[in-house]
């Protein structure tokens, strides 16, 4: 018997899942082509849950829906059994609907973040003319990123399909960034780092605009993740044409052998 009074039903295929999301932006830009399990839907709604491997290889459960629908999903014994069977590394849901899942699935830790997307070219940024593809020493680039960002999300060499760009002044590295494979063929921008002594000059915007233009030329879209407490970065991305498609929160199931928290989304 349904504990929520609404019940859940399985989704049998990726096509069913896409249709059930009602063309949500996450389904268009971040739904991995090799979904591990098409998941569940709250009967008569567009609230869905599915499992996929993220670009870092970890298995994640993603939930989309309004607070009432997610509350109904979290209340079902079938949902908990499904998640326990999959044993995901993390569970992501809309931030305004996360609490019922946290309680129902016994999630811990985690972080709040926004997934943003764009399909339109950014405005011209004067410093963009100084951005160039990286063709130098990866060790130099790694040292620069670690020096000017204490918690780097992207580092050179972590994925063979990364595309790094840099800005140099008198031969000295002052800014960098990259695109790397996201959950789909749409590139994910990351690793935007500016020398602490050079911030406020538009270099981060220039690198982001350059990478966005490159991503749009290759695939017609580009994605970015930004942590919810980073208002400065969000404002920059919005000025470059990015729109928030999902305000998310990610938590980690408590289980034996869990690898523990890791920042998701950026």
C-alpha positions, 0 to 999 in steps of 0.5 A: 500500500502507498504510504503517501496516498499517491504511489510510484511507478517504474520507468522502463526506458530512457525515453519514458524518463525524458517524457516524464520530466516534461522537458526539464532543462536537466533532462536536456543538458545533463541526463547521461546517455547511459542511464543506470536505472530509468527510475521511478515516477510519482503516479500522475506527476512529473516528479521523477528519480533516476540513477546515472554515472556522473562525469567523475564516475560516481553513481548519483540519484537525481530527483526532479519535481515540486516539493509536494511530489518529492515529499510523496516520493520520499514517503514511499517504501519502494523509493527507499528500497530502490535507492538501497539497491542502487547504493548511490554515492550521492542523491541530488534534488531541488533545494526547495524539496530536499528535506523530505529526501534527507529524512526519508533516505537518511542523507548526510553532509552535502552542498547546495549548488545551481546548474546553469545552461546557455545556448546563446553567445555571450556579449563581447568581453574586451579581455577575451582577445588575450585568451589563448589555448593552453599549450605549455607545461601542465605542471605550471598550470596545476601549480597556478590553479592550486596556488590561487584556488584552495579547492580546485574542481578541475585540474589539468590531466584529470580527463583526456578531453579537457580543453584548457585556455590561459591568459598570460601577461609578459609571459606570466600566467594570470588566469585559466579555465577549461571545458571538460565532458559533462554528463552529456556531450554538452561541455561543462566549464570549470577551473576558472582561476584568476591570480589573486593580485589580478582579480577585478579586471574581467579576466574570469569573465573573459575566460568564461566567455571564450570557453562558452563560445567554443562550447556553443560552436561545438555542441550548441550549448554549454553548462556551468555549476556554481555553489549556492553561496557564490553570489559573485560567480553567479552574477558573472555567469548571468551577465554572460547569458547563463540561466539557472535550470536547477537549484539543487542540493546534494547529500550522501547516503549513510552506509557501510563503506561509504566514500564520504562527502565530495563537492558535487556540481562544480 
